[in-house]
Each structure stands twice: as C-alpha cells, then as structure tokens.
Amino acid sequence: MKNNTGTTLSVWQPGVEMPVTQTLNSNVTTDVCVVGAGISGLTTAYLLAKEGKKVVVVDAGEICGGETSRTTAHLSWALDDRYSTLIKVFGKAQALLAYESHRDAIHKIEEIIKDEKIQCDFEYLPGYLFLGATDTEDQLDQELAACHELGIMDVVKLKQCPLPSVSEGPCLMFPRQAQFHPVKYLSVLARYILDHGGEIYTNSHVKEFDTGRVHRAITDAGFSVTANHLVVCTNTPVNDQVTMHTKQAPYRTYVIGARVPTGSVPKALYWDDSDPYHYVRLGTVAGEENLESEILIVGGEDHKTGQSKGDEAERFDCLEEWTRKKYPMVQDVVFRWSGQVMEPVDFMGFIGRNPGDSKHVYIATGDSGHGMTHGTIAGILITDLIMERLNPWEKLYDPGRVTFSTDSAKEFLKENLNVAGQYLDWVKPGNKEEDTIAPGTGIVVQKGVGKVAIYADAQGNRHECSAVCTHLGCIVHWNNVENSWDCPCHGSRFDPYGKVVAGPAPRDLDKL
C-alpha cells in the first residue's frame, strides 16, 4: 500500500492488495457522493450499496491510505473518555446510548465479516484498564460505578492484571472487546462497492464543494461528482471552514510494533489512564508465516499536532522504554508509525448533518481514539439518515449540538485558547535563511515580514513555499518523523513540497 499522509509504515500496510482504481477524469452523477475512502467512507458506501443506492467514493490518495491504516484497530466499547465523564456531560440516557452504539458497531463489523466471508483476524477478547504511573485506584472504582449505573454489570474489578509485569495493582476487566486487521477488512468492502454498481476514484483531491439543491464535489483537475447526498468522511471535515474546527482538536499519536514470542502475552486489549497514556494489543503482518512470533502493538505519547517542538522521534524512544519495562519478553522493534486523531471538546464524536448546510450534507469526525467503531457508527447512522429511518443515536452524535457542562466548557476554552496562542508564531523571530538545513529536513525561516517553509531534499536542494497554512493562516511546523509540514492550529498537513495531504486546508501551501 502507498502512504498518503507520511513516511512511516504501519503494521497493517504490508501484504494487502487493494482493488484497482483510477482518478476521476470526467464529470459523473450519482445518488450519494462519499469523500474519503477510510473506514467511515467505505462503511457508509458499503451499507448504502446494500440498500441499492448508487454511490461514488472519491479520495485524495489511495484506498485506506490515510488515518485508517494508521490505527491500532482496537474494537472497544470501553471509551477513552470514560462513562463517569459522559454521564456528567450528557446524562445517563445518552451515556448508555454511547455504550450501545460502540457495542453495536462491533456487532456490525462481525456481521459484515460473516456476510462477506472476510479473513481479517477478527476475534473477541477481554480488555483491561490497569493503573499507570499517575493513576489511582479511586479512578477504577469511579468508572466501575459508572458502568454499573448504566447497567453494564459484566465489567468487573480484578485484584491484578493478567500480566503482572504490566501492573501488579487492580484493574477493570471489560468483556467482549475485539480486534481485527482493518486493511484486510476494508479491501473486501471496497471490492463489494465496485462489484455492486459503485465507483471509487483515488488520487482525486476535492478542492471545492458546491452545495445547494444538488451537491458537487470538484477536484483539483476540475472534474466533479454531482449527487443528491454528500458525505464527507475525511478525518476532519474539509468542507467546513470554522464551525467544526472550534469543537475538536488534532493530536498526533505514536505507535511501535515489536516482536514477542507467540503466546508470551495473554491475548487482550490493554490500556491505562496515565499522562501520557498507553494502549496495547497483539497483531500479525499480512502474508507473514512466522509462527514463532507475533507483533505487540503499543501506542501513546500523544501531543497536539504541530506542537511537538521537534521531539517526534523521541516519542518512539519513550514508547520503547515503557514497553520493554512492562513487557520484558519484547524482542526487536520492527514498526514505528504515527497517526492523527481528533479529540472533541465534549468527549463525543460528530456524525450527521453538517451544521449550517443543506440537510443532505453529512460529516463524520471526532473519533477520539475509537476510529474503527466510530467509523462503523458513522456508516450505520448516515445510512439511516439518507434512507430516512429513525436512529436512536442521531441526537447524541449531532454535529450541531451545543453541550452545557463545566467539563466540556473547560475543554472548549483550553483548546481554543491553545489555537489562539499559535498565531503568536507570526511575530516570533524565525530561523535565518542562511542557517544550515540537513538533507531530508525542513525549517521555517524569516524573510522580511513573512515566513517561508524550506525543505532540503536528499541532495541538499532547497524547495521553498509559504509557511502559512491555507486553512486559517497559522504558521506550519516541520514534522521530522513523517517528513511533513503540520499546522499547530487545526491539524492540516502538507508534504515536504507543500502539497496538502490532510485537511481542513483546502489547497497546497502557496509557492514562492
């Protein structure tokens, strides 16, 4: 598989063949246009195709070439933001719907796997929330009480984690979590779409949206998809300038994959609640026949996108150090990659009708580290909206909702003050043009009153473009792990030469 959003390779990308696609090279008309070929977009397109709808999927890169291939693919209804928090913010009834929606998403994935006979390593297993370095037992008790208040009685507290090296203290056990190989799964959904009258166009970047009585998605090449319904599933909405981007914040998360002897780690999902937090599972490489080892996948070390201060590579070192301490059976680290998650300020994702737009324009965003179940919920909910069926989750995930709670208000204020602070980069002195730039790296330099992003290629040749993000004008920062220019305000990302690889920026950095 080809990388679209960085230079690192995840454990899911080798060994999986995607169906052959082409770029959009003519104007087409359809019932539903889906922008984005990750799990949200492909699940939505698959379920609509099953309903008999004519669907066209358009993606700026390859199928699963974005954040979906950079997940750790936990399938979990034990939510990161905790049911104790969701009850306070949304109330008991809505918190219960949050649980039911993620549980039902796992069941839907299982149903699709059975219907399409997909070989993607799906299995149910327990999940363990254990005590990290900064955690207390009171946190476990609070979450256990919240689960029981919602009627989730099969969550239990254990005296010890099943792997003592991870934690010798108590933990919570969440039954019937699951895991799978996301790219194997979605390759089959993509083939189903193509085999049942749908179309998928790749390497076709949508730069403009025209929404009115009908809707058009227009690519860089000037070709368009005209549709009755428009669904934007691009991790963060690229059809929205401001509204949704004040409601969520972009974070980079880091992952390593290390070999461990087969059977040396009890198969389960593991995670803590510390800062920085960690999440762990086992997996395998597609097509690999090494029966003596498997891959321990460990993620964490998150930070706001574009705000790492150049220490991205050190995040991997910290993850490896933590992993070797907690899992002493670890052998070689064979994968290192990073991804981007969107954290909603009120702790719940956004799926449904785009605020202020036509009622036939839909978005899915704010996965908060649960992208696989969240993307499946998006497919179910948006399909119901298009088919004009009632769905009990509609209000909970409504992108236009306004949440009144102290916790969400504090989070909203914190994240948006952080964004405002990034504009100070305009007045901070930049590097000097004559500064040395190592081959394969980039720096932002001061030229007059402006800021210029300069990338030195492998031969040392310099390539210049404006350092001003084409979304809302923040100054981009160099990411030395993924070799990209990252915006510290709303998470837009550009390749070394300024080509946009992730929204909400609608276009490339300006050439000089």
C-alpha positions as semicolon CSV with decimal commas, in nm:
position;residue;x (nm);y (nm);z (nm)
1;M;0,000;0,000;0,000
2;K;0,106;0,355;-0,069
3;N;0,141;0,602;0,218
4;N;-0,059;0,921;0,175
5;T;0,000;1,106;0,500
6;G;0,359;1,034;0,600
7;T;0,674;0,833;0,551
8;T;0,638;0,572;0,825
9;L;0,478;0,233;0,762
10;S;0,220;0,072;0,991
11;V;0,184;-0,299;1,061
12;W;-0,140;-0,306;0,855
13;Q;0,003;-0,178;0,527
14;P;0,230;-0,459;0,401
15;G;0,084;-0,759;0,221
16;V;-0,270;-0,638;0,140
17;E;-0,380;-0,581;-0,220
18;M;-0,646;-0,320;-0,284
19;P;-0,874;-0,325;-0,590
20;V;-0,752;-0,133;-0,895
21;T;-0,894;0,219;-0,918
22;Q;-0,839;0,528;-1,131
23;T;-0,851;0,904;-1,093
24;L;-1,168;1,098;-1,164
25;N;-1,125;1,211;-1,526
26;S;-1,480;1,310;-1,619
27;N;-1,790;1,461;-1,460
28;V;-2,015;1,199;-1,304
29;T;-2,359;1,200;-1,145
30;T;-2,471;0,973;-0,863
31;D;-2,717;0,943;-0,579
32;V;-2,457;0,965;-0,300
33;C;-2,104;1,107;-0,316
34;V;-1,873;0,999;-0,034
35;V;-1,548;1,194;0,009
36;G;-1,291;0,982;0,190
37;A;-1,201;0,613;0,144
38;G;-1,122;0,521;0,504
39;I;-1,340;0,319;0,738
40;S;-1,613;0,584;0,773
41;G;-1,643;0,644;0,399
42;L;-1,618;0,282;0,289
43;T;-1,859;0,155;0,556
44;T;-2,111;0,422;0,457
45;A;-2,070;0,342;0,087
46;Y;-2,094;-0,034;0,151
47;L;-2,413;-0,008;0,356
48;L;-2,574;0,230;0,104
49;A;-2,481;-0,006;-0,180
50;K;-2,656;-0,283;0,014
51;E;-2,963;-0,055;0,018
52;G;-2,948;-0,024;-0,361
53;K;-2,810;0,329;-0,374
54;K;-2,569;0,437;-0,647
55;V;-2,256;0,554;-0,466
56;V;-1,935;0,725;-0,580
57;V;-1,635;0,742;-0,343
58;V;-1,359;0,999;-0,403
59;D;-1,029;1,015;-0,216
60;A;-0,726;1,242;-0,244
61;G;-0,496;0,940;-0,209
62;E;-0,534;0,565;-0,212
63;I;-0,798;0,345;-0,050
64;C;-0,715;0,331;0,323
65;G;-0,410;0,545;0,257
66;G;-0,490;0,793;0,534
67;E;-0,553;0,763;0,906
68;T;-0,746;0,435;0,885
69;S;-0,424;0,249;0,802
70;R;-0,251;0,422;1,096
71;T;-0,484;0,299;1,368
72;T;-0,408;0,030;1,624
73;A;-0,752;-0,116;1,541
74;H;-0,890;-0,168;1,889
75;L;-1,261;-0,251;1,871
76;S;-1,381;-0,134;2,208
77;W;-1,692;-0,002;2,380
78;A;-1,480;0,087;2,686
79;L;-1,447;0,451;2,585
80;D;-1,131;0,655;2,646
81;D;-1,320;0,949;2,791
82;R;-1,484;0,724;3,050
83;Y;-1,851;0,670;3,127
84;S;-1,814;0,861;3,453
85;T;-1,739;1,172;3,244
86;L;-2,006;1,104;2,981
87;I;-2,275;1,071;3,248
88;K;-2,180;1,414;3,386
89;V;-2,171;1,578;3,043
90;F;-2,462;1,410;2,862
91;G;-2,668;1,239;3,132
92;K;-2,730;0,873;3,196
93;A;-2,958;0,803;2,898
94;Q;-2,716;0,946;2,639
95;A;-2,413;0,783;2,802
96;L;-2,593;0,450;2,771
97;L;-2,652;0,521;2,400
98;A;-2,277;0,584;2,363
99;Y;-2,208;0,238;2,504
100;E;-2,475;0,075;2,289
101;S;-2,356;0,243;1,969
102;H;-1,995;0,125;2,007
103;R;-2,110;-0,222;2,115
104;D;-2,342;-0,241;1,814
105;A;-2,061;-0,121;1,586
106;I;-1,853;-0,423;1,690
107;H;-2,151;-0,646;1,619
108;K;-2,198;-0,482;1,276
109;I;-1,833;-0,545;1,188
110;E;-1,876;-0,909;1,292
111;E;-2,195;-0,933;1,082
112;I;-2,025;-0,787;0,773
113;I;-1,729;-1,022;0,816
114;K;-1,965;-1,320;0,823
115;D;-2,177;-1,196;0,531
116;E;-1,876;-1,128;0,306
117;K;-1,662;-1,414;0,441
118;I;-1,373;-1,179;0,520
119;Q;-1,048;-1,322;0,654
120;C;-0,928;-1,032;0,871
121;D;-0,823;-1,187;1,206
122;F;-1,140;-1,074;1,388
123;E;-1,182;-1,210;1,738
124;Y;-1,347;-1,119;2,067
125;L;-1,122;-1,079;2,370
126;P;-1,122;-0,903;2,707
127;G;-0,998;-0,551;2,768
128;Y;-0,808;-0,442;3,079
129;L;-0,790;-0,089;3,219
130;F;-0,487;-0,101;3,451
131;L;-0,321;0,150;3,679
132;G;-0,048;0,358;3,518
133;A;0,217;0,564;3,692
134;T;-0,015;0,856;3,767
135;D;-0,338;0,657;3,820
136;T;-0,518;0,583;4,145
137;E;-0,750;0,300;4,245
138;D;-1,025;0,559;4,300
139;Q;-1,034;0,616;3,923
140;L;-1,107;0,248;3,866
141;D;-1,378;0,249;4,131
142;Q;-1,539;0,557;3,981
143;E;-1,552;0,405;3,634
144;L;-1,678;0,072;3,767
145;A;-1,959;0,252;3,949
146;A;-2,048;0,444;3,630
147;C;-2,064;0,124;3,425
148;H;-2,286;-0,042;3,681
149;E;-2,507;0,269;3,697
150;L;-2,562;0,224;3,321
151;G;-2,644;-0,141;3,369
152;I;-2,317;-0,270;3,224
153;M;-2,284;-0,525;3,501
154;D;-2,029;-0,757;3,336
155;V;-1,749;-0,503;3,390
156;V;-1,561;-0,631;3,696
157;K;-1,268;-0,526;3,909
158;L;-0,980;-0,772;3,940
159;K;-0,712;-0,773;4,207
160;Q;-0,436;-0,795;3,947
161;C;-0,379;-0,755;3,575
162;P;-0,335;-1,096;3,400
163;L;0,021;-0,996;3,314
164;P;0,186;-0,887;3,644
165;S;0,474;-0,710;3,469
166;V;0,222;-0,464;3,325
167;S;0,065;-0,386;3,661
168;E;0,064;-0,560;3,998
169;G;-0,229;-0,349;4,113
170;P;-0,602;-0,387;4,045
171;C;-0,761;-0,340;3,704
172;L;-1,104;-0,333;3,542
173;M;-1,195;-0,612;3,301
174;F;-1,428;-0,526;3,011
175;P;-1,559;-0,841;2,837
176;R;-1,623;-0,886;2,464
177;Q;-1,395;-0,621;2,324
178;A;-1,248;-0,720;1,988
179;Q;-0,969;-0,671;1,735
180;F;-0,918;-0,722;1,362
181;H;-0,695;-0,632;1,068
182;P;-0,857;-0,312;0,937
183;V;-0,699;-0,303;0,591
184;K;-0,784;-0,666;0,511
185;Y;-1,143;-0,590;0,617
186;L;-1,178;-0,272;0,413
187;S;-1,018;-0,418;0,100
188;V;-1,318;-0,651;0,078
189;L;-1,569;-0,371;0,140
190;A;-1,406;-0,172;-0,141
191;R;-1,438;-0,468;-0,379
192;Y;-1,802;-0,514;-0,282
193;I;-1,875;-0,148;-0,363
194;L;-1,712;-0,180;-0,705
195;D;-1,883;-0,513;-0,778
196;H;-2,229;-0,375;-0,694
197;G;-2,251;-0,067;-0,910
198;G;-2,043;0,174;-0,703
199;E;-1,738;0,368;-0,819
200;I;-1,419;0,456;-0,631
201;Y;-1,184;0,726;-0,762
202;T;-0,843;0,766;-0,597
203;N;-0,570;1,032;-0,621
204;S;-0,852;1,278;-0,686
205;H;-0,828;1,565;-0,438
206;V;-1,153;1,752;-0,381
207;K;-1,070;2,120;-0,352
208;E;-1,417;2,273;-0,363
209;F;-1,774;2,194;-0,259
210;D;-2,087;2,342;-0,412
211;T;-2,393;2,265;-0,200
212;G;-2,741;2,375;-0,289
213;R;-3,035;2,197;-0,449
214;V;-2,784;1,938;-0,566
215;H;-2,429;1,895;-0,442
216;R;-2,099;1,893;-0,625
217;A;-1,753;1,786;-0,515
218;I;-1,496;1,939;-0,750
219;T;-1,139;1,807;-0,781
220;D;-0,810;1,984;-0,849
221;A;-0,835;1,864;-1,208
222;G;-1,169;2,040;-1,250
223;F;-1,389;1,729;-1,267
224;S;-1,692;1,697;-1,043
225;V;-1,924;1,447;-0,880
226;T;-2,283;1,570;-0,867
227;A;-2,506;1,399;-0,612
228;N;-2,830;1,422;-0,418
229;H;-2,642;1,347;-0,096
230;L;-2,286;1,444;0,002
231;V;-2,099;1,262;0,280
232;V;-1,760;1,398;0,395
233;C;-1,550;1,139;0,583
234;T;-1,202;1,292;0,582
235;N;-1,097;1,255;0,949
236;T;-1,162;1,627;0,992
237;P;-1,416;1,800;0,766
238;V;-1,261;1,960;0,457
239;N;-1,595;2,118;0,360
240;D;-1,612;2,334;0,673
241;Q;-1,405;2,647;0,731
242;V;-1,453;2,723;1,100
243;T;-1,751;2,579;1,288
244;M;-1,647;2,219;1,345
245;H;-1,281;2,308;1,398
246;T;-1,362;2,500;1,716
247;K;-1,530;2,186;1,854
248;Q;-1,236;1,948;1,830
249;A;-0,857;1,941;1,841
250;P;-0,599;1,739;1,641
251;Y;-0,346;1,519;1,820
252;R;-0,056;1,311;1,691
253;T;-0,028;0,967;1,846
254;Y;0,271;0,731;1,817
255;V;0,288;0,352;1,779
256;I;0,558;0,087;1,783
257;G;0,527;-0,277;1,677
258;A;0,767;-0,518;1,849
259;R;0,811;-0,891;1,808
260;V;0,727;-1,111;2,106
261;P;0,731;-1,492;2,125
262;T;0,391;-1,631;2,029
263;G;0,180;-1,693;2,338
264;S;0,406;-1,495;2,572
265;V;0,146;-1,217;2,617
266;P;-0,214;-1,309;2,706
267;K;-0,428;-1,202;2,409
268;A;-0,631;-0,898;2,516
269;L;-0,660;-0,522;2,483
270;Y;-0,467;-0,329;2,750
271;W;-0,472;0,041;2,831
272;D;-0,403;0,279;3,120
273;D;-0,531;0,625;3,209
274;S;-0,200;0,798;3,270
275;D;-0,050;1,106;3,110
276;P;0,098;1,006;2,872
277;Y;-0,136;0,711;2,836
278;H;-0,071;0,379;2,662
279;Y;-0,279;0,125;2,469
280;V;-0,166;-0,224;2,372
281;R;-0,277;-0,524;2,165
282;L;-0,131;-0,811;1,959
283;G;-0,136;-0,842;1,580
284;T;0,027;-1,007;1,281
285;V;0,166;-0,895;0,946
286;A;-0,047;-0,990;0,644
287;G;0,110;-1,275;0,448
288;E;0,374;-1,347;0,709
289;E;0,409;-1,710;0,812
290;N;0,626;-1,660;1,119
291;L;0,451;-1,884;1,373
292;E;0,716;-1,828;1,639
293;S;0,644;-1,461;1,698
294;E;0,367;-1,203;1,682
295;I;0,362;-0,825;1,693
296;L;0,297;-0,640;2,018
297;I;0,140;-0,308;1,914
298;V;0,188;-0,026;2,165
299;G;0,060;0,330;2,121
300;G;0,060;0,657;2,311
301;E;0,283;0,962;2,374
302;D;0,022;1,195;2,217
303;H;0,071;1,568;2,165
304;K;-0,114;1,845;1,984
305;T;-0,040;1,828;1,611
306;G;0,240;2,064;1,511
307;Q;0,333;2,130;1,874
308;S;0,596;1,867;1,948
309;K;0,892;2,111;1,948
310;G;1,082;1,877;1,717
311;D;1,093;1,577;1,950
312;E;0,876;1,342;1,742
313;A;1,147;1,076;1,720
314;E;1,192;1,080;2,097
315;R;0,828;0,973;2,135
316;F;0,919;0,635;1,986
317;D;1,213;0,603;2,227
318;C;0,980;0,672;2,522
319;L;0,730;0,414;2,395
320;E;1,001;0,152;2,354
321;E;1,141;0,220;2,700
322;W;0,794;0,184;2,856
323;T;0,719;-0,129;2,652
324;R;1,040;-0,310;2,744
325;K;0,977;-0,234;3,112
326;K;0,617;-0,359;3,106
327;Y;0,666;-0,641;2,853
328;P;1,015;-0,784;2,917
329;M;0,956;-1,055;2,654
330;V;0,983;-0,791;2,376
331;Q;1,244;-0,864;2,108
332;D;1,308;-0,634;1,809
333;V;1,101;-0,325;1,734
334;V;1,005;-0,371;1,367
335;F;0,743;-0,098;1,311
336;R;0,724;0,268;1,408
337;W;0,447;0,495;1,287
338;S;0,227;0,786;1,390
339;G;-0,131;0,889;1,323
340;Q;-0,372;1,171;1,384
341;V;-0,684;1,164;1,600
342;M;-0,947;1,432;1,652
343;E;-1,049;1,497;2,012
344;P;-1,396;1,655;2,051
345;V;-1,419;1,911;2,330
346;D;-1,730;1,748;2,477
347;F;-1,587;1,393;2,451
348;M;-1,830;1,258;2,191
349;G;-1,783;1,225;1,813
350;F;-1,970;1,419;1,546
351;I;-2,176;1,223;1,293
352;G;-2,471;1,355;1,098
353;R;-2,590;1,662;0,911
354;N;-2,329;1,935;0,867
355;P;-2,428;2,245;1,069
356;G;-2,546;2,539;0,856
357;D;-2,552;2,331;0,538
358;S;-2,818;2,153;0,333
359;K;-2,990;1,869;0,519
360;H;-2,839;1,633;0,262
361;V;-2,476;1,712;0,354
362;Y;-2,328;1,486;0,623
363;I;-1,997;1,465;0,810
364;A;-1,819;1,215;1,035
365;T;-1,535;1,334;1,259
366;G;-1,411;1,347;1,620
367;D;-1,323;0,979;1,662
368;S;-1,135;1,040;1,991
369;G;-0,915;0,732;1,951
370;H;-1,203;0,498;1,866
371;G;-1,184;0,533;1,491
372;M;-1,280;0,178;1,398
373;T;-1,605;0,166;1,596
374;H;-1,671;0,535;1,536
375;G;-1,631;0,491;1,160
376;T;-1,873;0,199;1,170
377;I;-2,125;0,401;1,372
378;A;-2,094;0,668;1,100
379;G;-2,181;0,415;0,832
380;I;-2,487;0,295;1,022
381;L;-2,615;0,638;1,127
382;I;-2,559;0,823;0,798
383;T;-2,717;0,537;0,604
384;D;-3,024;0,563;0,828
385;L;-3,040;0,941;0,775
386;I;-3,019;0,905;0,397
387;M;-3,277;0,625;0,399
388;E;-3,498;0,845;0,623
389;R;-3,506;0,594;0,907
390;L;-3,512;0,687;1,274
391;N;-3,189;0,619;1,459
392;P;-3,163;0,648;1,839
393;W;-2,805;0,782;1,814
394;E;-2,887;1,085;1,596
395;K;-2,913;1,341;1,878
396;L;-2,608;1,212;2,065
397;Y;-2,376;1,246;1,764
398;D;-2,542;1,555;1,609
399;P;-2,257;1,782;1,483
400;G;-2,471;2,087;1,555
401;R;-2,526;2,006;1,921
402;V;-2,443;2,251;2,199
403;T;-2,332;2,084;2,522
404;F;-2,371;2,264;2,853
405;S;-2,136;2,126;3,117
406;T;-1,842;2,251;3,319
407;D;-1,613;1,978;3,183
408;S;-1,689;2,046;2,817
409;A;-1,673;2,424;2,866
410;K;-1,327;2,395;3,022
411;E;-1,211;2,173;2,737
412;F;-1,353;2,411;2,475
413;L;-1,179;2,707;2,636
414;K;-0,849;2,522;2,677
415;E;-0,831;2,402;2,316
416;N;-0,936;2,731;2,158
417;L;-0,701;2,937;2,374
418;N;-0,427;2,698;2,259
419;V;-0,519;2,769;1,895
420;A;-0,517;3,145;1,957
421;G;-0,170;3,116;2,107
422;Q;-0,033;2,958;1,788
423;Y;-0,084;3,281;1,596
424;L;0,200;3,429;1,801
425;D;0,428;3,240;1,561
426;W;0,368;3,530;1,321
427;V;0,561;3,766;1,549
428;K;0,821;3,524;1,683
429;P;1,158;3,552;1,505
430;G;1,211;3,265;1,260
431;N;1,531;3,093;1,157
432;K;1,766;3,277;0,926
433;E;1,778;3,188;0,557
434;E;2,146;3,110;0,569
435;D;2,102;2,856;0,850
436;T;2,213;2,504;0,767
437;I;1,936;2,262;0,677
438;A;2,028;1,894;0,689
439;P;1,925;1,694;0,380
440;G;1,577;1,546;0,425
441;T;1,464;1,807;0,677
442;G;1,282;2,137;0,682
443;I;1,280;2,464;0,875
444;V;1,069;2,780;0,879
445;V;1,274;3,094;0,808
446;Q;1,202;3,464;0,833
447;K;1,202;3,654;0,502
448;G;1,113;4,017;0,554
449;V;0,779;4,018;0,734
450;G;0,686;3,673;0,604
451;K;0,754;3,313;0,699
452;V;0,890;3,063;0,447
453;A;0,891;2,683;0,475
454;I;1,217;2,549;0,329
455;Y;1,274;2,177;0,267
456;A;1,617;2,037;0,177
457;D;1,586;1,720;-0,031
458;A;1,826;1,424;-0,016
459;Q;2,069;1,604;-0,248
460;G;2,054;1,922;-0,039
461;N;1,849;2,119;-0,294
462;R;1,616;2,367;-0,125
463;H;1,244;2,388;-0,202
464;E;1,052;2,691;-0,076
465;C;0,686;2,761;-0,017
466;S;0,485;2,984;0,212
467;A;0,475;2,866;0,574
468;V;0,120;2,999;0,609
469;C;-0,144;2,726;0,633
470;T;-0,410;2,770;0,365
471;H;-0,689;2,698;0,613
472;L;-0,686;2,987;0,864
473;G;-0,333;3,124;0,836
474;C;-0,133;2,958;1,114
475;I;0,239;2,900;1,064
476;V;0,322;2,535;0,991
477;H;0,590;2,336;1,177
478;W;0,820;2,063;1,043
479;N;0,743;1,703;1,149
480;N;1,074;1,515;1,138
481;V;0,914;1,167;1,167
482;E;0,656;1,188;0,887
483;N;0,851;1,450;0,684
484;S;0,555;1,684;0,667
485;W;0,457;2,041;0,743
486;D;0,196;2,028;1,022
487;C;-0,037;2,310;1,123
488;P;-0,050;2,359;1,503
489;C;-0,395;2,516;1,492
490;H;-0,635;2,270;1,329
491;G;-0,414;1,984;1,212
492;S;-0,376;2,045;0,838
493;R;-0,073;1,866;0,699
494;F;0,138;1,912;0,385
495;D;0,414;1,706;0,224
496;P;0,774;1,842;0,212
497;Y;0,697;2,032;-0,110
498;G;0,379;2,191;0,028
499;K;0,117;1,958;-0,124
500;V;-0,181;1,921;0,109
501;V;-0,216;1,567;0,246
502;A;-0,471;1,627;0,524
503;G;-0,740;1,887;0,583
504;P;-0,901;2,108;0,679
505;A;-0,671;2,306;0,446
506;P;-0,839;2,306;0,102
507;R;-0,526;2,356;-0,105
508;D;-0,146;2,338;-0,115
509;L;0,088;2,583;0,052
510;D;0,149;2,880;-0,176
511;K;0,456;2,856;-0,396
512;L;0,709;3,139;-0,387
